[in-house]
Amino acid sequence: MPKLKTRKCAAKRLKETGTGKFRHHKAGARHLKSSKNAKRKRRLRQDGAVSPAERSRIKAALPYGL
């Protein structure tokens, strides 16, 4: 059996936690910040969690983990 290829787009955008869940950066935090309030910008700094429905697709994209 040949080796499976890692999806580089997923490898660069996701981090795996110790429990096997995945985290991602939230969208909308890069520009046009003056129109966003401080609470919203603070929440955008935190990583978002990948939903359990998407987890199987991500595990297929990253066959050998991160």
Contacts in CASP RR format, 6 or more apart in sequence:
PFRMAT RR
TARGET T0000
AUTHOR 0000-0000-0000
METHOD contacts of the structure
MODEL  1
MPKLKTRKCAAKRLKETGTGKFRHHKAGARHLKSSKNAKRKRRLRQDGAV
SPAERSRIKAALPYGL
4 63 0 8 1.000
4 64 0 8 1.000
5 63 0 8 1.000
6 61 0 8 1.000
6 62 0 8 1.000
6 63 0 8 1.000
6 64 0 8 1.000
6 65 0 8 1.000
7 61 0 8 1.000
7 62 0 8 1.000
10 58 0 8 1.000
10 61 0 8 1.000
10 62 0 8 1.000
11 62 0 8 1.000
11 66 0 8 1.000
13 24 0 8 1.000
13 25 0 8 1.000
14 22 0 8 1.000
14 23 0 8 1.000
14 24 0 8 1.000
14 50 0 8 1.000
14 58 0 8 1.000
14 62 0 8 1.000
14 66 0 8 1.000
15 22 0 8 1.000
15 23 0 8 1.000
15 24 0 8 1.000
15 47 0 8 1.000
15 66 0 8 1.000
16 22 0 8 1.000
16 23 0 8 1.000
16 62 0 8 1.000
16 65 0 8 1.000
16 66 0 8 1.000
17 23 0 8 1.000
21 49 0 8 1.000
21 50 0 8 1.000
21 55 0 8 1.000
22 49 0 8 1.000
22 50 0 8 1.000
22 55 0 8 1.000
22 58 0 8 1.000
23 47 0 8 1.000
23 48 0 8 1.000
23 49 0 8 1.000
23 50 0 8 1.000
24 47 0 8 1.000
24 48 0 8 1.000
24 49 0 8 1.000
24 50 0 8 1.000
25 47 0 8 1.000
25 48 0 8 1.000
26 43 0 8 1.000
26 44 0 8 1.000
26 46 0 8 1.000
26 47 0 8 1.000
26 48 0 8 1.000
28 44 0 8 1.000
29 41 0 8 1.000
29 44 0 8 1.000
29 45 0 8 1.000
33 41 0 8 1.000
36 44 0 8 1.000
50 58 0 8 1.000
END
